[in-house]
């Protein structure tokens, strides 16, 4: 009888350990179960220049979400960026989305400047005002080859 109780205690201990490992895997891997506390919006850009899925989405320098996917709209030949935004962060329908670089040669991220409208974007909303990434290489080549006006 004592042998069975000892095996039961060890079994419970192992089960608790496995549950802890599963919890940490989900939390550290930033996985979401049952959707999480996010809603999805999108924006179309002429050029996303180095933006990647899982890049940061920021407002006033504070991270409010992540880039979920980037796809090419073959009708308009624009890059459509789908973002997941924390539910407690309202975004106005006239907000402006820009692609910025952190530091001189850092990672790209999406910066959202709030608008003044009373209407808010909800699930599946689209930001219509966008500013694409600055293409440093084309600016340098224009300067070198003399097509920049002084």
N, C-alpha and C positions, 0 to 999 in steps of 0.2 A: 504494500500500500504506500509506503514511504517513497518507493522508487517512482511510482506514477505521479505523485504530487511534485516531486523534484523535476520530472520531465515536463509537467504542465507549467511550472514556474519558468523554466528555461524557454519553453515554447512561447509563452506570453511575452517574455523579455525580447526574444527574437522578432516577434510580430510587431512590438512597439518600435524596435530599431528599424525595421523595414518601412513602417509608416513614417518615421522621422526622415529617413533617406528619401522617400517619395515626395514628402512635403518640401524638403530643401531643394530637390531637383526641379520641382515646379516653380518655386519662388526664385531661385538663382538663375534658372533658364528663362525667366520672364514669360513663362507660358501662362495662358489664361484658360481657366475652365469656366464653361457656361457664359462666355462672352465678355466678362469683366465689366468694368465701369467706364466704358468708352462708347462714343458714337463716331460714325465715319462721315467724312466730307472729302471732296476732291477739288482739284484745281488744275487747269490746263496751262502749260508753259511752252514757249517757243523752243527753249533750250534748258535742259536740267543740268548740263555740264558737270558730271561727277557726283550728283546726288544718288544715294543708294537706298534700297529698302532698309528699314530700321534706323534711318537717320533721325535726328531730333527735330521736333516741331516746337518752336519757341514763340513766346509772346512776352515782350519787355524783358528778354533775357532769361525767362523762366521756362523750363521745359513743360509743355502742356500736352504732349503727345509724341507719336512716332509715325514715320512714313511706313505705310503698310505695303504698297506696291507702286510700280511705275510701268505704265504701258503706253504704247504708241497708238494714237487715234489716226487710223489710216485714211479717214475722210478729210480731216483738216491738217494732217501731218504735224500734230502737236503731241507733246508728252503729257499724259494725264497722270497726276500724282494723287493717289488715294491715301488719306491720312486717318489715323485713329486719334481722337481727341478725348481727354478726360471729360466725363459728364458734367462735372461741376464748373467747367469753363465755357461760358457762353461766347459765341462768335457771331457778330453781326453780319447781315447779308452783304453789306458794302465794305467788308474788311478787305485788306490788300495782302496777298501772299507773295513773298519774295524769296529767292534762293540766295543765301548768303554763305560766306566762308568764315569759319572761326579761325582767327589769326591770319597770317600772311599766306601760308600754304596748307592750312588746316582742312578739316573735314567740312563738307557742305551740309547745310541744314536749311529748313524752311522757317522763315520768320513771318509771323502774322501780325500786321498792325491793325488794331481794332478800328471799326468804323463808327459812325454816329447814328446809324439807323436803330429804330426800335424793333425791327424784325430780326429774329435770330435764325441761324442755320440749324437745322435738325439733322436727323439721320439721313444720309444720302444727299445732303446739301452741296452746292457748288459755289466756290469762290470765283467770281468772274474777273476781278481785277488782279492781275498778276504781273510780277517783274521777274524776268528770266535771269539766269546766272550770267555774270560778266565773263566773257571769254577773253582771258588775259593774252592768250597766244595771238588771237586775231588783232587785238589792240597793238601789241608789240610789232606784228608784221606790218600793220598800217603805218605805224610810226617809222619803222626802218625803211619801208619802200616809199615813203613820202606822201601817202594819201590822207594824212591827218592835217586838217586845216589849223593854222596857228592863229 
